[in-house]
Amino acid sequence: MSNQSDDADKTCTNRPEHVAPTGQQPPIMQPQQTARQEYQQVPPAQASAQPQPYPQFPQPAAPAAPYPNPAYPVQIQVPPYPYQPYQYQAVPPYPYQPYQYQAVPPQSYQPYPYPPQAAPPYQQAPPYPYPPQPMPQAQQPAWIPRHFLTYAQQVRRAVGREARLVLFYCVVMTAVALVAQMTIATVMILQGTPESEVFSDAFSNRISGAVSLIALVGCAIYLALMRSHDPLWRGLPHELRLELTGSGERAHRKMTPVVFLLAIMLILGASDVYTFILEPALDWLSGLFDFQPSTAMDSIDASMGTLAMVLYAGFFGPIMEELLFRGLVMPALAKYGKVFSIVTSAVLFGFFHTDLLQGTYAILVGLVLGYIAAEYGLVWSIALHITNNFVFSDLFSRLLTVMPENAQNIVGYGLYIAVGVGSLLYLVLRFRDIRGYMKANRSPQGTVAACWSSPWFLVFLGLSLLFAFVTGFTAV
């Protein structure tokens, strides 16, 4: 009953306002009012169907204006809209039944009957078969130094490394030369040569050139093994060709004929110091103690008659010495100063000769050769060394022996005076430039002191001086 009454109310309340009851005319709308249209929601089934054409209604005749006032529009009576209310149907209530919970009887828990087990007897663990070892320490990476070296320690280590290289170079040369000389003497004795002739000075001078060449081969093998990774050996012929034009890695300037002649003049000027200053001073000093000086130049002059000695002193000896001192030693010390590397290599070069006079002369020559190698390249220092040893020490000496005695004195002393005066004048005029070069390439403070406190450097100098004093003087 309640549902039917609700539907009846809906039929009454859902009627549009502009529809009058059956048999009655709709009320006249006021001017300010507008017709409110209500749209009925179309069911989905009808919305999907084809649209129905809108019904055509007859147009009513325009009624006479009840009011003659033109300010109000004419009211048009519209027939009632054929609207049929939707017939709602009552929906029966949903048959909802509440869920009936059922009580679950409690379960009785019974423990699993495990059989009783006896506890195992206590057993002592056997001793560990290996003794405890200390925990290994983590190794530091290779690029982290374990301890930092001071600058003086770095200089001492670098100088000591190069001094050790030169020292063992001398040891290898002496050992190989001794073995070669003993081998040649043994072969000569086995062939029937008298022992007095084999162990004479004339025989020693005759084979000294060949022995020196064999010793150079051993020294070359020693340098190749000790400094196999040195940059000197990588592309050496190509680098030497580049240095001829001043475009190599070691060359900073291009060599000119004027510079080459000036370098020759300075080297010959050093020979003036040897001839006119050092040799008279040594003779005077040896006369005070009743000793007779014996220099290495005397033995070289005595054996210059053989081709082997000419090849050794004029070509292969200068090449090996330049490779050692200006090719290996000087570049290794260049990072501590260019002037420092030139002077240190020259000092090592002088003491390498193990002779007082020749060693002092070699230091002066080494300064010129070191400057040329540092500025113009290694190839030019080799060329200057060969020119001095072969051209002036050998060929020029042979040329003087052919001349008469008066001509020898004039040419020899004239050349000595010319190169001596020229060298001295050049050094005086270029003193400011030389001083500026030394200031521009000087070493940090403490470099020289660290060099002269290097143990291997001092050991090499001490052994060289000892050998020079032992072999350089003989009792009168």
C-alpha positions, 0 to 999 in steps of 0.5 A: 500500500505504501508503494502504491501511494508513493507512485500516486504522489509521483504522478502528481508531483512530476507533472509539468507546471505549464500543463493544466489539468484536463479540461482547463486552459493554461494560465497566461504567462507574465512578461518577465516569466519564461517557459521552463522546460523540463527534459525527461531522461531517456532510457538507454534502450531508447537512446540507442534506437533510431531517433523519432521524428518530432510530432507536428502540432497545429499552429493556433490562430493569433488571438486578439490583443487583450491589451491595446498597450504596445508595451506588452507583447502579445500573449500566445496560448500554447496547447498542452504538451503531450507528456505522459508520466513514467509508470514506476513499478515497485521493486520487491525487497532483496531477500537478504539473510544474515550469515549464521556463524557456527561455533567450532569445537576447540581442538585438544593439543597433544605434544609429540612423544619424542623419545628422551635422548641423553646429552652428549659427553663434553669433548675437548677440541683438538689443538689447531695444527698451524700456529697463529700467523700475524695478519698480513699488512695491506700493501700500498699501491705502487704510485704512493711512495712509502717515504718521501725523499727530501730534495737533497736526498734526491740529488744525492741518489741521482748523482750516486747512481750516475757515479756508480755507472761510471765507476763500474764502466771503468771496472768493466773496461779494466777487467776486459782489457786485462783479460784480453791482454793476458789472452793475447800474451798466452797465445803468443807464448804458446806460439813460441814467442819469448816471455821477455818480449811478450811482457816488454813495453814495446809489445804492450804498446803494440797491442794496446790499441787492440786491447782497448777496442776489445774493452770498448765492446765489453763496455758497450754491452755493459751500458746496453744492459744497465740502461736498456730502457734509457731514452738514448737508445730509442731511435738513436740514428734518427735522433742524431740525423735530426740534431744535425739540423737543430730539430731533435729532442735534445737540440735547441739551436741550429749549429753554424760554422762559426759556433763550431769553430769557436768550440774548436778554439775553446777546446784547443785553448784548454790544451794551452792550459795543459801545456803551459800551466798544468804540465810545468806545475806537475814537473815542479811538484814532482821535483820537490818529492824526487818523483818522475811524472808519468801521464797517460798521454805519454803511453798514448803517444807511444802506441799511436803508430798502430791502426787499432790505437788510431781507431780507438783514440780517434773514433770509437773512444770519443763516441763511447765517451760521449754516449756515456757522459753527454748521452746518459749521465748529463740528461739524467741530471738535467732536471736539477739544473742545466749548468749543474748537469754540465759541470757534474758530467764534466767532473766525472769525465775528468776523473774518469781518465784517472790522470792528474794532467789529462783529467784536469784537461778533460774537465775543461774540454767536458764543459765545452762539450757539455754545453754543445750537447745541451744546446745543439745536440749530442751529434755535435759533441761527438763531432767535436770530440772526434775532431779534437782527438783525430784531427789535432791530436793525431793528424796535426801531430803527424804533420808537425813531425814531417816539418823541419824543427824550426817550422815545427816550433813556429807552427806549433807555438804559433797555433798555441798562442793564436788559440790561447789568445783567441779563447781568452779574448772570447771569454772576456768579451762574452763574460756577461752572456756566460754569466747570464746563461748560468743565472738563467739555468742555475740549480736550486740552493743546496744542489751542489752541496748534496752532490758533493755529499753523495757517497758513490760520488765521493767513492768514485773521486777517491778511487780515481785520485788514488789510482792517478797517484799510484800510476802517475809517479815513479821514483827517480 
